Amino acid sequence: MLRLPAAATIAILTSCGEPQAASPAPVTPAAPKPAASSPASTAATTKEPGFVPLFNGTDLSGWTGDTAGYLVEGGAIACGPKGTNLYTAREYSNFVLRLSFRLAPGANNGIGIRAPLTGDAAYEGMEVQVLDDGHEKYKGWLKDWQRHGSVYGIAASDGSTAALRPAGEWNDEEIVVDGRRVKVTLNGRAILDVDLDEAMRGGTRSGKDHPGARRASGHVGFLGHGDRVEYRDIRILELPAAAAAQTPKKG
């Protein structure tokens, strides 16, 4: 989830409830219509070997956190007007996460990985950005490590704006978290492939400490602040533990 600078000329709330200085809010664009309900629109029908659905397509069973702030509509989980952080009840360590998402124009959300249930997931865990980063309101100030698919504050994605489909259309994303490696593929294009230790050598991109990048396990989550973002076909494949690769390197 993008944390907007005080100088930004838009009004928005962060997932942690910290207010940002802002000028009057612009007119909110119309949200895309909910996904049509069909067997193909739920992860429960996924046939990929080894993958397990995280969402049954009908309710938030298996999820915890802000269950009141997210809606189930047309076989998708949608961030509501006051939605904050929604997490899997289970923790995961090494995995392949696959899902589809759809953004309202200018929408901002995030996917938490190895996150705890408390604190700011972008720092206490890690956050893979979900952002309509080509929208007009982000021009001129968005940092590379804030683009869609970036590990917030740690590693910048490359090519996300070109790979994203227009707002209102569904995108397909895969996130691989394996030991100290994180890889993000958007609509068939690899936009991030990073070794966390190498990325933080000499300091993080944000200039702040990200202790969550040293975690070996945690929850998967959706990190919102009220922008309309929908998720469907959410499934996960757990990977074998790799003890040597799990230990953060010093330096």
C-alpha positions as CSV (number, residue, x, y, z in Angstrom):
1,M,0.0,0.0,0.0
2,L,1.3,3.4,-1.0
3,R,2.0,5.9,1.8
4,L,1.4,9.3,0.3
5,P,3.8,12.2,1.0
6,A,2.5,15.2,2.8
7,A,3.0,17.2,-0.4
8,A,0.7,15.1,-2.4
9,T,-2.4,16.9,-3.7
10,I,-4.8,14.1,-2.9
11,A,-6.6,13.1,0.3
12,I,-6.3,9.5,1.4
13,L,-6.1,7.4,4.5
14,T,-3.4,4.9,5.2
15,S,-3.9,1.3,6.4
16,C,-2.5,2.1,9.8
17,G,-4.9,5.0,10.3
18,E,-2.1,7.7,10.2
19,P,-3.5,10.9,8.6
20,Q,-1.6,12.4,5.7
21,A,-1.6,16.2,5.1
22,A,-3.6,16.8,2.0
23,S,-5.6,19.3,0.0
24,P,-9.3,18.7,-0.7
25,A,-10.0,15.3,-2.1
26,P,-10.7,14.9,-5.9
27,V,-13.8,13.4,-7.2
28,T,-13.6,9.6,-6.7
29,P,-13.8,7.7,-10.0
30,A,-16.6,5.2,-10.5
31,A,-15.6,1.7,-9.3
32,P,-15.8,-1.1,-11.8
33,K,-18.8,-3.4,-11.6
34,P,-18.4,-6.5,-9.4
35,A,-17.2,-9.6,-11.2
36,A,-19.8,-11.8,-12.7
37,S,-20.3,-14.9,-10.6
38,S,-19.2,-18.1,-12.4
39,P,-17.4,-21.4,-11.5
40,A,-14.3,-20.1,-13.2
41,S,-14.2,-17.0,-11.0
42,T,-13.4,-18.7,-7.8
43,A,-10.2,-20.3,-6.6
44,A,-12.2,-23.3,-5.3
45,T,-12.3,-24.6,-8.9
46,T,-8.6,-24.3,-9.6
47,K,-7.0,-27.4,-11.0
48,E,-3.3,-26.6,-10.7
49,P,-1.4,-29.5,-9.0
50,G,-0.4,-28.7,-5.5
51,F,-2.2,-25.4,-5.2
52,V,-4.8,-24.9,-2.5
53,P,-7.5,-22.2,-2.6
54,L,-7.3,-19.5,0.0
55,F,-10.8,-18.2,-0.9
56,N,-13.9,-20.3,-1.3
57,G,-15.7,-17.7,-3.5
58,T,-18.6,-17.2,-1.1
59,D,-17.4,-16.0,2.3
60,L,-14.3,-15.0,4.3
61,S,-13.8,-18.4,6.0
62,G,-10.1,-18.8,6.7
63,W,-9.5,-15.1,6.9
64,T,-9.0,-12.8,9.9
65,G,-8.4,-9.1,10.6
66,D,-10.7,-6.6,9.0
67,T,-13.4,-9.0,7.9
68,A,-16.0,-6.2,8.1
69,G,-14.0,-3.9,5.8
70,Y,-14.0,-6.4,2.9
71,L,-16.9,-7.7,0.9
72,V,-17.6,-10.9,-1.1
73,E,-19.2,-9.9,-4.4
74,G,-19.5,-12.0,-7.5
75,G,-16.9,-14.6,-6.4
76,A,-14.3,-11.9,-5.5
77,I,-13.0,-10.3,-2.3
78,A,-13.4,-6.6,-2.6
79,C,-11.9,-3.9,-0.4
80,G,-14.8,-1.8,0.9
81,P,-14.9,2.0,1.6
82,K,-13.3,1.5,5.0
83,G,-11.3,-1.6,4.3
84,T,-7.9,-1.9,6.0
85,N,-5.9,-5.2,6.5
86,L,-7.4,-8.7,5.9
87,Y,-5.1,-11.7,6.5
88,T,-5.1,-15.5,6.1
89,A,-5.7,-17.2,9.4
90,R,-2.7,-19.4,8.7
91,E,0.9,-18.5,8.3
92,Y,3.1,-19.3,5.4
93,S,6.9,-19.4,4.8
94,N,7.9,-20.4,1.3
95,F,5.2,-20.3,-1.3
96,V,3.9,-19.5,-4.8
97,L,0.8,-17.2,-4.5
98,R,-1.4,-16.8,-7.6
99,L,-4.4,-14.6,-7.9
100,S,-6.3,-12.2,-10.2
101,F,-7.0,-8.6,-9.2
102,R,-8.9,-5.6,-10.6
103,L,-8.3,-2.0,-9.8
104,A,-10.6,1.0,-9.8
105,P,-8.8,4.0,-11.5
106,G,-6.0,5.2,-9.2
107,A,-6.6,2.5,-6.7
108,N,-4.0,1.6,-4.0
109,N,-3.7,-1.6,-2.0
110,G,-1.0,-4.2,-1.2
111,I,-0.4,-7.8,-0.7
112,G,1.2,-8.6,2.7
113,I,3.7,-11.5,2.8
114,R,5.3,-13.1,5.9
115,A,3.3,-10.5,7.9
116,P,2.3,-10.5,11.5
117,L,-1.3,-9.6,12.5
118,T,-0.2,-6.4,14.2
119,G,1.8,-3.4,13.3
120,D,2.4,-1.9,9.8
121,A,2.7,-4.9,7.5
122,A,5.0,-3.0,5.1
123,Y,7.6,-2.8,7.9
124,E,6.8,-5.6,10.3
125,G,6.3,-8.0,7.4
126,M,6.7,-7.2,3.7
127,E,4.3,-5.6,1.3
128,V,4.1,-6.2,-2.5
129,Q,2.5,-3.1,-3.9
130,V,-0.9,-3.2,-5.7
131,L,-1.3,0.1,-7.4
132,D,-2.7,1.7,-10.6
133,D,0.7,3.4,-10.8
134,G,0.2,4.9,-14.2
135,H,-2.7,7.1,-13.0
136,E,-2.4,10.8,-13.4
137,K,-2.5,11.5,-9.6
138,Y,0.8,9.7,-9.1
139,K,2.8,11.5,-11.8
140,G,5.8,13.5,-10.8
141,W,6.3,12.1,-7.3
142,L,5.9,8.3,-7.2
143,K,9.2,6.6,-6.3
144,D,10.3,3.5,-8.1
145,W,10.0,1.3,-5.0
146,Q,6.3,2.4,-4.7
147,R,5.3,1.1,-8.1
148,H,3.1,-1.9,-8.5
149,G,4.9,-5.1,-7.8
150,S,7.6,-3.5,-5.7
151,V,8.5,-4.8,-2.3
152,Y,7.6,-1.6,-0.5
153,G,10.6,0.4,0.6
154,I,13.0,-2.5,-0.3
155,A,13.0,-3.3,-4.0
156,A,11.7,-1.6,-7.1
157,S,9.7,-3.4,-9.8
158,D,10.5,-2.7,-13.4
159,G,7.9,-2.5,-16.2
160,S,4.7,-2.6,-14.0
161,T,3.0,0.3,-15.7
162,A,3.3,-1.3,-19.1
163,A,2.3,-4.8,-17.8
164,L,-0.8,-3.6,-16.0
165,R,-4.1,-3.8,-17.9
166,P,-6.4,-0.7,-17.9
167,A,-8.3,0.0,-14.7
168,G,-11.4,-2.0,-14.6
169,E,-9.9,-5.1,-16.3
170,W,-8.6,-8.2,-14.5
171,N,-4.9,-8.8,-14.0
172,D,-3.1,-12.1,-13.2
173,E,-0.3,-12.1,-10.8
174,E,2.1,-14.6,-9.3
175,I,4.3,-14.0,-6.3
176,V,7.1,-16.4,-5.4
177,V,8.5,-16.2,-1.9
178,D,11.3,-18.7,-1.5
179,G,13.9,-18.2,1.2
180,R,15.5,-14.8,0.6
181,R,14.1,-14.5,-2.9
182,V,10.9,-12.7,-4.0
183,K,9.7,-12.8,-7.6
184,V,6.6,-11.1,-9.0
185,T,5.1,-11.9,-12.4
186,L,2.3,-9.7,-13.7
187,N,0.3,-10.8,-16.7
188,G,3.1,-13.1,-17.8
189,R,5.9,-10.5,-17.4
190,A,8.4,-10.7,-14.7
191,I,8.6,-7.3,-13.0
192,L,10.6,-8.1,-9.9
193,D,13.1,-10.8,-9.0
194,V,15.1,-9.9,-6.0
195,D,17.4,-11.3,-3.3
196,L,16.3,-9.5,-0.1
197,D,19.7,-9.5,1.4
198,E,21.3,-7.9,-1.7
199,A,18.5,-5.4,-1.9
200,M,19.1,-4.2,1.6
201,R,22.8,-4.2,1.5
202,G,23.9,-0.8,2.6
203,G,20.3,0.2,3.6
204,T,16.8,0.1,2.3
205,R,15.3,2.1,-0.5
206,S,13.0,3.9,1.9
207,G,15.8,4.7,4.3
208,K,13.8,3.1,7.1
209,D,14.3,-0.1,8.9
210,H,12.2,-3.0,7.6
211,P,12.6,-5.7,10.3
212,G,9.8,-7.8,8.6
213,A,12.1,-8.5,5.7
214,R,14.1,-10.8,8.1
215,R,11.0,-12.9,9.0
216,A,10.9,-16.5,7.8
217,S,7.1,-16.8,8.0
218,G,3.9,-14.9,8.5
219,H,0.4,-14.3,7.1
220,V,-0.6,-13.4,3.5
221,G,-2.9,-10.4,3.5
222,F,-4.6,-7.6,1.6
223,L,-3.6,-4.2,2.8
224,G,-6.2,-1.6,2.0
225,H,-7.4,1.8,2.9
226,G,-10.8,2.0,1.2
227,D,-9.9,2.1,-2.5
228,R,-11.9,-0.4,-4.6
229,V,-9.7,-3.4,-5.4
230,E,-11.0,-6.9,-6.0
231,Y,-9.2,-10.2,-5.7
232,R,-10.3,-13.6,-7.0
233,D,-8.8,-17.0,-7.9
234,I,-6.6,-16.8,-4.8
235,R,-4.5,-20.0,-4.4
236,I,-1.2,-21.0,-2.9
237,L,1.4,-23.7,-3.3
238,E,3.7,-24.2,-0.3
239,L,7.3,-24.8,-1.1
240,P,9.7,-27.0,0.8
241,A,11.7,-25.3,3.5
242,A,15.2,-24.4,2.6
243,A,17.0,-23.7,5.9
244,A,20.2,-22.3,4.4
245,A,18.2,-19.9,2.2
246,Q,16.0,-18.8,5.0
247,T,18.7,-17.2,7.2
248,P,19.2,-13.5,6.4
249,K,22.8,-12.6,5.6
250,K,24.6,-10.0,7.6
251,G,26.1,-6.9,5.9
